[in-house]
């Protein structure tokens, strides 16, 4: 997914939802794998929402958007990407507010 824009992924976003290693992944079909990943990221998203972890929530929405886009569900994927962007902005504003004296 290359939009021509380059950006730096903050380490906490990547670590917030790092996929777990699964030794049986080769045995599943791509559809089953995609559905399993979606369920996993939705569970993680609920946990991040309960924790108030804006960066973690944004990371989940990005991963969900990627899964949806890979299935051809571009409208819903776009909604997830927009939510991720909004949450990232809020997380940034929160960090900026905490950094101010």
C-alpha positions in Angstrom: 0.0 0.0 0.0 2.0 2.9 -1.2 0.5 6.3 -1.5 3.7 8.2 -2.3 3.8 9.6 1.2 6.5 8.5 3.5 6.1 8.5 7.2 7.7 7.1 10.3 5.7 4.5 12.3 6.1 5.2 15.9 7.5 2.2 17.7 4.7 2.1 20.2 2.1 1.8 17.3 3.9 -1.2 15.9 4.4 -2.9 19.2 0.9 -2.3 20.4 -0.5 -4.9 18.1 2.4 -7.1 17.0 0.9 -10.3 15.6 1.6 -13.5 17.6 3.6 -16.3 16.0 1.4 -19.1 14.8 3.0 -22.4 13.8 -0.3 -23.6 12.1 -0.7 -20.6 9.8 0.4 -22.6 6.8 -2.5 -25.0 7.2 -5.2 -22.4 7.0 -6.6 -20.9 3.9 -6.1 -17.1 3.3 -9.8 -16.5 4.0 -9.7 -18.2 7.4 -6.5 -16.5 8.2 -7.9 -13.1 7.4 -11.0 -13.8 9.4 -9.0 -14.9 12.4 -6.8 -11.8 12.2 -9.9 -9.6 12.0 -11.3 -11.2 15.1 -8.0 -10.8 16.9 -7.6 -7.1 16.0 -11.2 -6.4 17.0 -10.5 -8.0 20.4 -7.3 -6.0 20.8 -9.3 -2.9 19.8 -11.8 -3.4 22.5 -9.0 -3.8 25.1 -7.3 -0.7 23.8 -10.6 1.2 24.0 -11.1 0.1 27.6 -7.5 1.2 28.4 -7.9 4.6 26.6 -4.9 3.8 24.5 -5.4 6.1 21.5 -2.2 5.0 19.7 -3.0 1.3 20.2 -6.6 1.9 18.9 -5.2 3.7 15.8 -2.8 0.8 15.1 -5.8 -1.6 15.3 -7.8 0.4 12.9 -4.9 0.5 10.5 -4.5 -3.3 10.6 -8.3 -3.7 10.2 -8.3 -1.3 7.3 -5.5 -3.3 5.6 -7.4 -6.6 6.0 -10.6 -5.0 4.6 -8.7 -3.5 1.7 -7.1 -6.8 0.9 -10.7 -8.3 0.6 -11.8 -5.5 -1.7 -13.9 -3.7 0.9 -12.4 -0.3 0.2 -15.2 1.9 1.6 -15.1 0.3 5.0 -11.3 0.2 4.9 -11.3 3.9 4.3 -13.5 4.5 7.3 -11.0 2.6 9.4 -8.1 4.5 8.1 -9.9 7.8 8.8 -10.6 6.7 12.4 -6.9 5.8 12.8 -5.9 9.2 11.5 -8.2 10.9 13.9 -7.0 8.8 16.9 -3.4 9.4 15.9 -4.0 13.2 15.9 -5.7 13.0 19.3 -2.8 10.9 20.7 -0.3 13.4 19.4 -2.3 16.3 20.9 -2.4 14.4 24.2 1.4 13.9 24.2 2.0 17.5 23.3 -0.3 18.7 26.1 1.6 16.4 28.6 5.0 17.8 27.3 4.0 21.4 27.9 5.0 23.0 31.2 
